[in-house]
Amino acid sequence: MGSYDMLDRRLWWDLELAKELLDKLGPEGRLSYSGMYQWDLWFFPLSHAAFLWCAYYLCFTHTLQVRQLALSLLIVSIPGIAFLADYVENLAVLALLNSFPMIDDATLFQKLPAASIGGTATAIKWAFAILSWSVLIVGLNISIAACLWEYISHRTSRKKEKAE
């Protein structure tokens, strides 16, 4: 089972692609894939979101003030949306794996078609994951610029004090 055979590594997928890929995996591949999802269901999405939340805190603590709470909440919600989409995607793939070969009937929450929900969740996950990392890169740049500005300001004020 190569990474190219996994549904969650694609930007989007549908029922036909899921059928094709799960069929290619064979019984042992589907069992292995299912085992990976038992572990991946919570651990990876939650650890990824937690890492980003901690990194955001470190990057934006000095640059965003309390008066910018709305912006802070918006920024913090981005990894949360990626986490929820990844979780829903994982549930959908598990539903498809558990109902194979009759995946046309696979549902989430007893009503929703697993393949269409899973494919959509995958697209949302990737969009918000890319956005999350982009925000982190911007945050790092802002933090570095703020530190440099503080350092330069401090050095300039010390030179003025010495001159007086």
C-alpha positions in Angstrom: 0.0 0.0 0.0 1.7 3.1 -1.2 0.8 6.6 -0.1 -0.6 7.3 -3.6 -3.3 4.7 -2.8 -4.6 6.6 0.2 -7.8 8.7 -0.1 -6.7 11.2 2.5 -3.5 12.1 0.6 -5.6 13.4 -2.4 -7.0 16.9 -2.5 -10.5 15.5 -3.2 -12.1 12.2 -4.0 -15.5 10.7 -4.8 -17.3 7.4 -4.6 -15.9 6.1 -7.9 -12.3 6.8 -6.9 -12.8 5.4 -3.5 -14.2 2.1 -5.0 -11.2 1.9 -7.4 -8.5 2.6 -4.7 -10.1 0.4 -2.0 -10.4 -2.4 -4.6 -6.7 -2.0 -5.6 -5.7 -2.4 -2.0 -7.0 -5.9 -1.7 -8.1 -7.4 1.6 -4.7 -7.1 3.4 -4.3 -3.5 2.2 -7.7 -2.6 3.4 -7.1 -4.2 6.8 -3.8 -2.3 7.1 -5.5 0.9 6.0 -8.2 0.4 8.5 -5.7 -0.2 11.3 -3.9 3.0 10.4 -7.2 4.9 10.7 -7.9 3.5 14.1 -4.7 5.3 15.2 -5.0 8.3 13.0 -8.6 9.0 13.8 -7.7 11.3 16.7 -4.0 11.4 17.2 -2.7 13.1 14.0 -5.4 15.7 13.5 -5.4 16.7 17.2 -1.6 16.8 17.5 -1.3 18.8 14.2 -3.9 21.4 15.5 -2.3 21.5 19.0 1.1 22.2 17.4 -0.3 25.0 15.3 -2.2 26.5 18.2 1.0 26.5 20.3 3.0 28.0 17.5 0.3 30.6 16.9 0.4 31.5 20.6 4.2 32.0 20.5 4.1 33.9 17.2 1.2 36.2 17.9 1.4 36.8 21.7 3.5 39.9 21.3 2.0 41.2 18.1 -1.8 40.8 18.7 -3.2 42.7 21.6 -6.4 41.9 23.6 -8.2 44.6 21.6 -7.7 42.4 18.6 -9.6 39.5 20.1 -11.8 38.9 17.0 -8.7 38.6 14.8 -7.1 36.3 17.4 -10.1 34.0 17.5 -10.3 33.9 13.7 -6.7 32.9 13.4 -7.0 30.3 16.1 -10.1 28.8 14.5 -8.2 28.0 11.2 -6.4 24.9 12.6 -9.6 23.9 14.4 -11.5 23.8 11.1 -8.7 21.7 9.6 -8.9 19.4 12.6 -12.6 18.9 12.4 -12.5 18.3 8.6 -9.7 15.7 9.0 -11.7 14.0 11.7 -14.8 13.8 9.5 -12.7 12.6 6.6 -11.2 9.8 8.8 -14.7 8.7 9.9 -15.9 8.6 6.3 -12.9 6.5 5.2 -13.5 4.1 8.1 -17.2 3.9 7.1 -16.2 3.0 3.5 -13.6 0.5 4.7 -16.1 -1.2 7.0 -18.7 -1.5 4.4 -16.5 -2.6 1.5 -17.4 -3.9 -1.1 -20.9 -2.3 -0.7 -19.6 1.2 -0.2 -22.5 2.8 -2.1 -24.5 2.3 1.1 -21.8 3.6 3.5 -23.2 6.4 5.6 -22.0 8.7 8.3 -24.2 9.5 11.3 -26.8 7.0 9.8 -27.9 9.4 7.0 -25.1 11.2 5.2 -23.3 9.4 2.2 -19.8 8.7 3.5 -18.1 9.1 0.1 -19.4 12.6 -0.7 -18.9 13.8 2.9 -15.4 12.3 3.0 -14.3 13.8 -0.3 -15.6 17.3 0.7 -14.0 17.0 4.2 -10.7 16.1 2.5 -10.9 19.2 0.3 -11.7 21.4 3.3 -8.9 19.8 5.4 -6.3 20.5 2.8 -7.5 24.1 2.2 -7.4 24.9 5.9 -4.2 23.0 6.5 -2.5 25.1 3.8 -4.1 28.3 5.2 -2.9 27.3 8.7 0.7 26.9 7.7 0.5 30.1 5.7 -0.7 32.0 8.7 2.1 30.4 10.7 4.7 31.6 8.2 3.2 35.1 8.3 3.1 35.0 12.1 6.8 34.0 12.2 7.7 36.9 9.9 5.7 39.3 12.0 7.4 38.0 15.2 10.8 38.3 13.7 10.1 41.8 12.4 8.7 42.8 15.9 11.8 41.5 17.6 14.1 43.2 15.2 12.2 46.5 15.6 12.4 46.2 19.4 16.1 45.5 19.2 16.8 48.4 16.9 14.7 50.7 19.0 16.4 49.7 22.1 19.9 50.2 20.6 18.9 53.6 19.2 17.6 54.8 22.6 20.7 53.6 24.3 22.9 55.5 21.9 20.9 58.7 22.5 21.2 58.2 26.2 25.0 57.8 25.9 25.2 60.9 23.7 23.4 63.1 26.2 
